[in-house]
Amino acid sequence: MFPSDTEKEHWKAIFRQFSSYVIVGGSGAIIEWCCFAGLVYFTKLSYLWSTIAAFVIGLYFNWMLGRAITFKDVVTDRSIWREISQIFMAGAIGLILNVIFMYGLVEYCGMVKIMAKITATFIVFLWNFAVRKYYIYKI
């Protein structure tokens, strides 16, 4: 009826890891949003191209920081290049989702571009955590 100590520890570990990912992902998101804002508002690049460029920069930063902090204890039997390719394949799906949400929020909902970017980032954040945890690092 009540969770065992092992189950409690399991959920505590997931919570700690998710909390770490929130900090790492939050840092990556801030970098992504700043890049996006700079590209859209200062260079006048279209919001969709800005979304792509900022997402790639944020993804790279997120991978580097996540590997150093959130998933640092994960021992893998694969090469770093395989890990990078998995991160960027998952990131490509995240990017597609991000662009779809951006387009829908700006064109159909009339949302201000930076607010649409922030909203899309939060939605895609959950995808990114789940794919890293259960597919890439399998923990």
C-alpha positions in Angstrom: 0.0 0.0 0.0 2.8 2.4 0.9 5.8 2.9 -1.3 8.9 1.0 -0.3 12.1 2.7 0.6 13.5 1.6 -2.8 10.6 3.2 -4.6 10.9 6.4 -2.6 14.6 6.6 -3.4 13.9 6.0 -7.1 11.4 8.9 -7.2 13.8 11.1 -5.2 16.5 10.4 -7.7 14.2 11.2 -10.6 13.2 14.5 -8.9 16.8 15.4 -8.3 17.7 14.7 -11.9 14.7 16.6 -13.2 15.5 19.5 -10.9 19.0 19.6 -12.3 17.7 19.4 -15.8 15.4 22.4 -15.1 18.4 24.4 -14.1 20.5 23.3 -17.1 17.5 23.6 -19.4 16.6 27.0 -18.0 20.1 28.2 -18.7 20.0 26.8 -22.2 16.5 28.4 -22.7 17.8 31.8 -21.6 20.6 31.6 -24.1 18.2 30.4 -26.8 15.8 33.3 -26.0 18.5 35.9 -26.1 19.8 34.6 -29.4 16.3 34.5 -30.8 15.6 38.1 -29.6 18.9 39.3 -31.0 18.3 37.7 -34.4 14.7 38.8 -34.7 14.8 42.3 -33.3 18.4 43.4 -34.2 19.2 41.6 -37.4 15.6 41.5 -38.6 16.0 37.8 -39.5 12.6 36.1 -39.9 11.2 34.6 -36.7 11.3 31.1 -38.2 14.9 31.2 -39.2 15.7 32.9 -35.9 13.9 30.0 -34.1 16.1 27.5 -36.0 19.4 29.2 -35.3 18.6 30.0 -31.6 17.4 26.4 -31.1 20.6 24.9 -32.4 22.7 27.2 -30.2 20.6 26.4 -27.2 20.7 22.7 -27.9 24.5 22.6 -28.1 24.8 24.6 -24.8 22.1 22.4 -23.2 24.0 19.2 -24.3 27.3 20.5 -23.0 25.9 21.6 -19.6 23.6 18.6 -19.2 26.4 16.2 -19.8 28.6 18.0 -17.3 25.9 18.3 -14.6 22.6 16.4 -15.0 23.8 13.2 -16.7 27.4 13.2 -15.5 27.1 10.0 -13.5 25.8 8.1 -16.5 28.3 5.5 -17.8 27.7 4.6 -21.4 29.3 2.1 -23.7 29.0 4.2 -26.8 31.3 6.8 -28.3 30.9 10.5 -27.8 30.0 10.8 -31.5 27.1 8.4 -31.1 25.8 10.4 -28.1 26.1 13.6 -30.0 24.3 12.2 -33.0 21.5 10.9 -30.7 21.2 14.3 -29.0 21.0 16.1 -32.3 18.5 13.7 -33.8 16.3 14.2 -30.8 17.0 17.9 -31.1 15.9 17.8 -34.7 12.5 16.5 -33.6 12.4 19.1 -30.9 13.3 21.7 -33.5 10.4 20.6 -35.7 8.0 20.8 -32.8 9.4 24.2 -31.9 8.9 25.6 -35.4 5.4 24.2 -35.6 4.5 25.7 -32.2 6.1 29.0 -33.2 4.2 29.2 -36.5 0.9 28.3 -34.9 1.3 30.7 -31.9 2.4 33.7 -34.1 0.3 33.2 -37.2 -2.9 31.7 -35.8 -2.9 32.9 -32.2 -1.4 36.3 -32.9 1.1 35.9 -30.0 4.1 38.3 -29.7 7.1 36.5 -31.2 9.3 36.4 -28.0 6.3 35.1 -25.9 5.6 32.5 -28.6 9.3 31.5 -28.4 9.1 31.1 -24.6 5.8 29.1 -24.8 7.2 26.8 -27.4 10.4 26.3 -25.4 8.4 25.1 -22.4 6.4 22.7 -24.4 9.4 21.2 -26.1 11.4 21.1 -22.8 9.4 18.0 -21.6 10.2 16.2 -24.9 13.9 17.0 -24.5 14.1 15.7 -20.9 12.1 12.5 -21.6 14.2 11.6 -24.7 17.5 12.1 -22.8 16.4 10.2 -19.8 14.7 7.2 -21.3 16.3 6.9 -24.7 19.8 8.5 -24.9 21.1 7.9 -21.3 18.5 5.1 -20.5 18.3 5.8 -16.8 
